[in-house]
Amino acid sequence: MTFSTALKASVAAACVIAFAGCTDLKPIQSQIDDLKSQVSKLQSDSAKNAADAAAAMSAAQAANSAASGAQSTANQALSTAQQNSTAIEAINEKIDRMFKKSVSK
């Protein structure tokens, strides 16, 4: 919005300077009308860009949330894998002890 305000001020300053020395205002009026249409287009573009930025921010927040969920799931899977590994090691030790007992008999 600051850009459009600065552009409007520039247009107003240009109009004051142009009006000071001209008696035929038709060419200047067409330039003013052209500048007004450009300002209007810039304002609508600015509003569209703001909406696009808000949509991008929303998408980024959703992606961040999804990534956090995925990280949580990965952490749970790692914890389960570590528990399973510990349990497998304990079972293997029991099996080894059973074979040692049967061999020693």
C-alpha positions in Angstrom: 0.0 0.0 0.0 2.9 2.3 0.6 4.0 2.0 -3.0 0.6 3.1 -4.3 0.5 6.0 -1.9 3.9 7.1 -3.1 2.7 6.7 -6.7 -0.4 8.8 -6.1 1.8 11.5 -4.5 4.1 11.5 -7.6 1.1 11.7 -9.9 -0.3 14.7 -7.9 3.1 16.5 -8.0 3.4 15.9 -11.7 -0.1 17.3 -12.2 0.7 20.4 -10.2 3.9 21.0 -12.2 2.1 20.3 -15.5 -0.9 22.6 -14.7 1.4 25.5 -13.9 2.7 25.9 -17.4 -0.1 24.5 -19.7 -3.3 25.9 -21.0 -4.3 22.9 -23.1 -5.2 20.2 -20.5 -6.5 17.5 -22.8 -3.1 15.8 -23.3 -2.3 16.0 -19.6 -5.8 14.7 -18.7 -5.2 11.6 -20.9 -1.9 11.1 -19.1 -3.6 11.5 -15.7 -6.3 9.0 -16.7 -3.6 6.6 -17.9 -1.7 7.0 -14.6 -4.9 6.5 -12.6 -5.6 3.2 -14.5 -2.0 2.1 -13.8 -2.4 3.0 -10.1 -5.7 1.0 -10.0 -4.0 -2.0 -11.7 -1.1 -1.8 -9.2 -3.5 -1.7 -6.3 -5.3 -4.8 -7.5 -2.0 -6.5 -8.2 -0.9 -5.6 -4.7 -4.0 -7.0 -3.2 -3.6 -10.2 -5.2 0.0 -10.5 -4.1 -1.1 -10.1 -0.5 -3.7 -12.8 -0.9 -1.1 -15.1 -2.6 1.4 -14.5 0.2 -1.3 -15.3 2.8 -2.1 -18.6 0.9 1.6 -19.4 0.7 2.0 -18.8 4.5 -1.0 -21.1 5.2 0.4 -23.8 3.0 3.8 -23.5 4.7 2.2 -23.8 8.1 0.3 -26.9 7.0 3.5 -28.4 5.6 5.3 -27.6 8.9 2.5 -29.3 10.8 2.7 -32.4 8.5 6.5 -32.5 9.0 6.1 -32.3 12.7 3.6 -35.2 12.6 6.0 -37.2 10.4 8.9 -36.6 12.8 6.8 -37.7 15.7 5.8 -40.9 13.9 9.5 -41.5 13.0 10.5 -41.0 16.6 7.9 -43.6 17.7 9.1 -46.0 15.1 12.7 -45.6 16.2 11.7 -46.2 19.8 9.8 -49.3 18.9 12.7 -50.6 16.8 15.1 -50.1 19.7 12.7 -51.9 22.1 12.4 -54.8 19.6 16.2 -54.9 19.2 16.6 -55.2 22.9 14.0 -57.9 23.1 15.6 -59.8 20.3 19.0 -59.7 22.0 17.4 -61.0 25.2 15.8 -63.9 23.4 19.0 -64.7 21.6 20.8 -64.8 24.9 18.2 -67.2 26.3 18.5 -69.4 23.3 22.3 -69.5 23.7 22.0 -70.4 27.4 19.5 -73.2 26.5 22.0 -74.6 24.0 24.8 -74.4 26.4 22.8 -76.2 29.0 21.8 -79.0 26.6 25.4 -79.4 25.4 26.8 -79.6 28.9 24.3 -82.4 30.0 
